[in-house]
Amino acid sequence: MRTLKPKFKRIQAFLLFTSMFLAHSPVFAENETGAKDMHHAQNSLDWPGIYRGFLPCSDCKGVKTTLALNKNNSYLLITQFVGRSEREIVEKGRFTWGDKNDVIVLTPRNSSTVRQYFVGEDMLIQLDSEGSRIAGDVAERYMLRRSDMSKSAAPQHGAH
């Protein structure tokens, strides 16, 4: 009977340890397809909207850029090469989400040239042709900021 007691205590300790471990392990919710539901830009950020920026240009003052992203995964991109031309170039197309759901890939209707942007909170960062962030002194200049948000949610006083 004495040999049974230590064995029982070890089993009891093992069960206690296992239950504590399982109670503190991370759990991911599964959606209806059985896939794990994790937070990423596509499902956790309010990404549809209008983004504007002034991107670097090697042979002009800069590229005035406006990019509108729609919920149906279509986009409208308007660019103007400031100092080289007053003409605005309008591009329409569709975008897809990258493997990690934090990058969008723009595919224009009339071209095979694709552009990639990292999706952040109220901003897009243009990536290089390899899908990497641009490094160096000009890295911050490859950012488009969301501009369609309301300036103030405060009620207007005096308007009845």
Buried (B, 14 or more C-beta within 10 A) or exposed (E): EEEEEEEEEEEEEEEEEEEEEEEEEEEEEEEEEEEEEEEBBBEEBEBBBBBBBBBBBEEBEBBBBBBBBEEEEEBBBBBBBBEEEEEEEEBEBBBEBBEEBBBBBBBBEEEEEBBBBBBBEBBBBBBEEEEEEBEEEEEEBBBBEBEEEEEEEEEEEEEE
